[in-house]
Amino acid sequence: MMSPLTFIHTVPETTADKQPAIFLLHGMGSNEEDLPQLVQDFKGSHHIFSLRGPIVLYPDYTFFTIEEEGKPIRAEFDEVLTTIQSFIQEAIVEFGLDEDQIYVLGFSQGAVLAQSLALTMGSMIRGVVALSGYVPDFVKMDYEQHTVAHLNIFISHGAYDYIIPPHWGEESKEYFETLGAKVTFKTYNDGHGVTPDNHQDLVAFLRGR
């Protein structure tokens, strides 16, 4: 891989010519070791790429910083979104991935990026799991967007999220529905995190694809 991003890659046990893949994007102040536990059930059948944010936020990392909640620093966001798009495209070629089975899972700012990737990469992204995120206004207004009528997206949020307001998750649900995506939306009795029930539901969603 020529990408500048640091990542963990788990190779599936199956040997099919073209195999599905899940790309993981962590939250602010975390790293590439945070999310693989959520997709342990797919290690045998999927390539799993867990990416590290390129910006140091000691002692961990972030994909972008923010002016205030809901407003990413635009220059950082633009750059990292392009870098992740290139990473996914390169991985598809280098590892012979099934182009019809590319999934992105993100938590918090990773969910922000995952939803933005779905909008900007179109049919290249088959499914998204967006845990406690939102879609920035400038992505809706300024970015060139592709159809998401093919997209299956699981959006979840903690009912007591004190970092990213729960109604932002509802707004994402409504936004993707207006664009024709197939949306599964659930809330949980939690703050800014992933409950066991949330984990169980996202696994069921991915299996159903």
ABEGO torsion letter per residue (X at the ends): XABABBBBBBBBABABABBBBBBBBBBBGBBAAAAAAAAAAAAAABBBBBBBBABBBOABBBABBBABBGBBBAAAAAAAAAAAAAAAAAAAAAAGBBAABBBBBBBEAAAAAAAAAAAAAEAABABBBBBGBBBBAAAAAABBBBBAAABBBBBBBBAABAABBAAAAAAAAAAAAAAGBBBBBBBBBBBBBBBAAAAAAAAAAAAAX
